[in-house]
Amino acid sequence: MQDRRRSARDKVIYGGVVEIGERQGSRDCVVRNISEKGAHLEFENDIGLPKESMRLTIARKGRSFLAKIIWWHDNFVGVAFTSPYELPGSDLAERLRKSEKKKQQLQRRIKELIGEG
């Protein structure tokens, strides 16, 4: 099978939420791989999604994307991003700094406990 992607995708396992208009609500999914141009999503079961556009939010990355479906097989869906944008109030850099600080504190505590500090 020929790979027609324009950019390489990174294999990941991220939780995602697809928002489908106001009436149909949202659906949880797993992002299996992602690139700057699109993603491969897995849903718990075969669900109905619109062909036009939807919004995919990946909280772990602090990003949200407008996307359209390119292919669909059972509960697996390939989407192309039409417009990426940061989540409102995204504080990814601040969360990363806090995470690094917590990591350093934990490393110091581990050294204390094993008698190296």
N, C-alpha and C positions, 0 to 999 in steps of 0.2 A: 504494500500500500504506500503510495507516494505521500510524503508529508508536505502539505501546501502552506504551512505556517511561514510567516515572514520573519518571525523572531523566535528564538529558543524559549522554551518554557521551563521553569523550575518546578521540580516535583515537591509538593507541599501537602500538608494536611491541616487546613485552616477551617474553622467553623465560619459559615457565612449565612447571611439572611438575604433572600430575594424578596423585594417589595414589588407587588404587582397591582398597580392602580389602587384606587381607594376602596373599591367594592370587594376585590378578591383577597385583600390583605397581604400577608407575607408567608414565606415558607423557609424553613431551615434547610441548609444544604452543607455539604462538605466540598471545599475547594481542593481538588486533587492535583492540579498544576496551574501555573499562572505565568503570564508574561506581561509586558507592557501593552500588548495588543488584545489579549483575551485570556480565557480560563476554561478549564474543564471542571464541571460541577457534577456532584452526585447527590441525588435526592433519596429519601427513605423509600419512596414508592413512586410509581409512574403517576405524575400529576400534570394537570393542564397549565401551560404557561403561554403568555401572549407572544406572538411572533414579532410585534413591533418593538417595544422597548420595556425594560425593567431596570430596577436599581439593585445592584449587588453591593452589600456592605460587608466588609471584612474588618471586624473590630480590632483584631489582633494587629493588623497593619495600619489601623487608623485611617482607612481609606474607604471610599464608596465610589462605585462606577455606574454609569449608564451603560447598558449592554443590550445587544440583540442576539437572538438565537441563530447560530449558524448550522448546527446539526443536533440531532436528537435521537437517542436509541435507548428504549426502555426508560430507566430512571437516570441515565447519563445525558448531560447536555453540554455542548460546546458553545461558548458565547464569545462575541467580539465586543470589545469596549468601544463605545462611541464617544464617551466623555468621562475622564477621570476627574475627581475632585476630592479635596480633603473633607473629612467629616467636620461639621461645625464644632468649634471648641476643641479641636484635636490638640492634645498636649503630648504628642508622642515623644518629643525631645525631652520634656520634663519627666515623663514616666521612665524614659531610658536612664536619665541621670539618677533618679531615685533607685532604680533597679541596680545600677552599678554600685551605688553607695551601700545598699543593703547587702549585696554580694560581698563587698569588702568587709563589712561588719561580721558577716557569717564566717568568712575565711579566718578572721582574727579570733573569733570565738572557738572555732575548730582547733586552731593551733594552741589556744589556751587549754582546752580540754585534753589534748593529747600530750601536753607538756612541752611544746616547742616555742611557746610565746612567753 
